[in-house]
Amino acid sequence: MTPLRPGHAVLPMALFLGMWFSFSAPTIMVVQAATLSEPTTVDSSTLVDENAAAEDDPDANLVPLDTEGPPPEATNPPTATTSSVPRAEDLLQLNPAGNSPATKRFSDALNPPAELALTPDPSRNASDQTEYASYNVPIVMDSSVQAHIRYFNTAIHGRFEQWLLRLSRYQPLVETIFTEFHLPSDLVYLSLVESGFNPYAYSRAKATGPWQFMKGTAKAYGLRVDNYVDERRDPIKSTVAAARYLRDLYDLFGAWPLAMAAYNAGEGKVMRALHKAQAESFSEISKTRLIRRETKEYVPRFMAATIIARNPDRYGFTQESAEPHQFDEAIITRPVHFRAIANVTGIPYEELRLLNPELRRDATPPGDETYHLKVPVGTKAKVEQLLDRIPTYKFPQRPAKAQFVTAGPSHWYKVRMGDTLGKVSKRFRVSLKTLKTKNNLSGPTIRPGDFLVISR
């Protein structure tokens, strides 16, 4: 065998280095984006937190997340070899000002994203083209979107109507905040597929609030999360954080479908999927196994929710609206409980809970010199005048680490190492079917740290 000459050894080494760099590039890019971004600062406490279990454990006010989609077989019909449906990314024209670096942040001088510009589709009539052109996020009507529309309109019609009613309470303030951050107004409907805009919604992955923030992301975007206050539930503060995050994702990916996919799965996963598939659009990576089915269906689900929310009459939904989210703020200087406030002032307890979902224990937090408690419009002076008559609330001690939390007629169970659905089913004498239904599970997989609703 002829020995390698000195120059021959260079080629294998170059190939090795090239492969190493190609797999490392996404990680480097994400790290640079996090390093160069000025407005978002992550304190070391968000990385190592000894109180993490207590801060993230569900409390009695929380309810399981009830947003879901149609069964897998309904959203994955056989695909045709050719399609006249334009790609979602083809519908969005990037703003010329977007030539700035991907790490440019929301606080810089940003122009609103370009309005939707549809590629003519001969298979659809002129009225449909005009309707979709009025949307300011990419909308396509493909089989997956149609399946989600049918699901929302038939299987969970009543529940979706409740989501629309609840959203109507907060929609004006969300649209105002999104306008300030130069976000398309139609992104408000992302909250429908996240939580049905339920401030008390809680997922098995420990995401909480109307925008379903994980604790780490919430703290990175300035939200307070501790044993007494969880601002992921605050409709205004969480919306501001969601606007900042969505703005950053759009600046990073340059297309709303990819930004929304990253909101669901995380920017790192979407970046790696794009790199591995050598793709540039959501429609391309959605055809691979590089992202989960949940993320593949997330964007079509948003499109379906947007179409229905903008045309409720067409799909048989009422246009009833809730009272807008309005309030005054009373300055509280010590811990007081909602029930004590209600007893002294006559303000309904449920009204205080509705206005202050971020207070985890129905009381203002200890240790705060002042706390701005939201009260019904016109009652601020009354609350502050009668504050001396309201007794100070003494918080009961919490267990160091709760594995089992009562929440009304149901219970939350924290999954431990070695648990399976079968074991949990036998332990609490609850059928597998009930466990899956109550927790929106389509498969048998559960992970340590997840929370399961145990209800017979």
Secondary structure as the mmCIF struct_conf table of DSSP 4:
data_model
#
loop_
_struct_conf.conf_type_id
_struct_conf.id
_struct_conf.beg_label_comp_id
_struct_conf.beg_label_asym_id
_struct_conf.beg_label_seq_id
_struct_conf.end_label_comp_id
_struct_conf.end_label_asym_id
_struct_conf.end_label_seq_id
HELX_LH_PP_P HELX_LH_PP_P1 THR A 2 ARG A 5
HELX_RH_3T_P HELX_RH_3T_P1 PRO A 6 ALA A 9
HELX_RH_AL_P HELX_RH_AL_P1 VAL A 10 LEU A 36
BEND BEND1 GLU A 38 PRO A 39
HELX_RH_3T_P HELX_RH_3T_P2 SER A 44 THR A 46
TURN_TY1_P TURN_TY1_P1 LEU A 47 LEU A 47
BEND BEND2 VAL A 48 VAL A 48
TURN_TY1_P TURN_TY1_P2 GLU A 50 ASN A 51
HELX_RH_AL_P HELX_RH_AL_P2 ALA A 52 ASP A 56
BEND BEND3 ASP A 57 ASP A 57
TURN_TY1_P TURN_TY1_P3 ALA A 60 ASN A 61
STRN STRN1 VAL A 63 PRO A 64
HELX_RH_AL_P HELX_RH_AL_P3 PRO A 72 THR A 75
HELX_LH_PP_P HELX_LH_PP_P2 PRO A 77 ALA A 80
BEND BEND4 THR A 81 THR A 81
BEND BEND5 VAL A 85 VAL A 85
HELX_LH_PP_P HELX_LH_PP_P3 PRO A 86 ARG A 87
HELX_RH_3T_P HELX_RH_3T_P3 ALA A 88 LEU A 91
STRN STRN2 LEU A 92 LEU A 92
HELX_LH_PP_P HELX_LH_PP_P4 GLN A 93 ASN A 95
HELX_RH_3T_P HELX_RH_3T_P4 PRO A 96 ASN A 99
BEND BEND6 SER A 100 SER A 100
TURN_TY1_P TURN_TY1_P4 ALA A 102 THR A 103
TURN_TY1_P TURN_TY1_P5 PHE A 106 SER A 107
BEND BEND7 ASP A 108 ASP A 108
HELX_LH_PP_P HELX_LH_PP_P5 ASN A 111 GLU A 115
STRN STRN3 LEU A 116 LEU A 116
HELX_LH_PP_P HELX_LH_PP_P6 LEU A 118 PRO A 120
TURN_TY1_P TURN_TY1_P6 PRO A 122 SER A 123
BEND BEND8 ARG A 124 ARG A 124
HELX_RH_AL_P HELX_RH_AL_P4 ALA A 126 ALA A 133
TURN_TY1_P TURN_TY1_P7 SER A 134 SER A 134
BEND BEND9 ASN A 136 VAL A 137
HELX_RH_AL_P HELX_RH_AL_P5 SER A 143 ARG A 150
HELX_RH_PI_P HELX_RH_PI_P1 TYR A 151 ALA A 155
TURN_TY1_P TURN_TY1_P8 ILE A 156 ILE A 156
HELX_RH_AL_P HELX_RH_AL_P6 HIS A 157 GLU A 180
TURN_TY1_P TURN_TY1_P9 PHE A 181 HIS A 182
HELX_RH_3T_P HELX_RH_3T_P5 SER A 185 TYR A 189
HELX_RH_AL_P HELX_RH_AL_P7 LEU A 190 SER A 195
BEND BEND10 GLY A 196 PHE A 197
TURN_TY1_P TURN_TY1_P10 PRO A 199 TYR A 200
STRN STRN4 ALA A 201 TYR A 202
TURN_TY1_P TURN_TY1_P11 ARG A 204 ALA A 205
STRN STRN5 THR A 208 THR A 208
TURN_TY1_P TURN_TY1_P12 GLY A 209 GLN A 212
STRN STRN6 PHE A 213 PHE A 213
HELX_RH_AL_P HELX_RH_AL_P8 LYS A 215 ALA A 220
TURN_TY1_P TURN_TY1_P13 TYR A 221 GLY A 222
STRN STRN7 VAL A 225 VAL A 225
BEND BEND11 ASP A 226 TYR A 228
STRN STRN8 VAL A 229 ASP A 230
HELX_RH_3T_P HELX_RH_3T_P6 GLU A 231 ARG A 233
HELX_RH_AL_P HELX_RH_AL_P9 PRO A 235 PHE A 253
BEND BEND12 GLY A 254 ALA A 255
HELX_RH_AL_P HELX_RH_AL_P10 TRP A 256 ALA A 265
HELX_RH_AL_P HELX_RH_AL_P11 GLU A 267 ALA A 277
TURN_TY1_P TURN_TY1_P14 GLN A 278 GLN A 278
BEND BEND13 SER A 281 SER A 281
HELX_RH_AL_P HELX_RH_AL_P12 PHE A 282 ILE A 285
TURN_TY1_P TURN_TY1_P15 SER A 286 LYS A 287
BEND BEND14 THR A 288 ILE A 291
HELX_RH_AL_P HELX_RH_AL_P13 ARG A 293 ARG A 310
TURN_TY1_P TURN_TY1_P16 PRO A 312 PRO A 312
HELX_RH_3T_P HELX_RH_3T_P7 ASP A 313 TYR A 315
TURN_TY1_P TURN_TY1_P17 GLY A 316 GLY A 316
HELX_LH_PP_P HELX_LH_PP_P7 ALA A 322 PRO A 324
STRN STRN9 ASP A 328 ILE A 332
BEND BEND15 ARG A 334 ARG A 334
STRN STRN10 HIS A 337 HIS A 337
HELX_RH_AL_P HELX_RH_AL_P14 PHE A 338 THR A 345
HELX_RH_AL_P HELX_RH_AL_P15 TYR A 349 LEU A 355
TURN_TY1_P TURN_TY1_P18 PRO A 357 GLU A 358
STRN STRN11 LEU A 359 LEU A 359
TURN_TY1_P TURN_TY1_P19 ARG A 360 ARG A 361
BEND BEND16 ASP A 362 ASP A 362
STRN STRN12 ALA A 363 ALA A 363
HELX_LH_PP_P HELX_LH_PP_P8 THR A 364 PRO A 365
TURN_TY1_P TURN_TY1_P20 PRO A 366 GLY A 367
BEND BEND17 GLU A 369 GLU A 369
STRN STRN13 TYR A 371 VAL A 375
TURN_TY1_P TURN_TY1_P21 VAL A 377 GLY A 378
HELX_RH_AL_P HELX_RH_AL_P16 LYS A 380 GLN A 385
BEND BEND18 LEU A 386 LEU A 386
HELX_RH_3T_P HELX_RH_3T_P8 LEU A 387 ARG A 389
BEND BEND19 ILE A 390 ILE A 390
HELX_LH_PP_P HELX_LH_PP_P9 PRO A 391 TYR A 393
HELX_LH_PP_P HELX_LH_PP_P10 PHE A 395 PRO A 399
BEND BEND20 ALA A 400 LYS A 401
BEND BEND21 GLN A 403 GLN A 403
STRN STRN14 PHE A 404 ALA A 407
TURN_TY1_P TURN_TY1_P22 GLY A 408 PRO A 409
STRN STRN15 SER A 410 LYS A 414
TURN_TY1_P TURN_TY1_P23 MET A 417 GLY A 418
HELX_RH_AL_P HELX_RH_AL_P17 LEU A 421 PHE A 428
TURN_TY1_P TURN_TY1_P24 ARG A 429 ARG A 429
HELX_RH_AL_P HELX_RH_AL_P18 LEU A 432 LYS A 438
TURN_TY1_P TURN_TY1_P25 ASN A 439 ASN A 440
BEND BEND22 SER A 442 PRO A 444
TURN_TY1_P TURN_TY1_P26 PRO A 448 GLY A 449
STRN STRN16 PHE A 451 ILE A 454
#
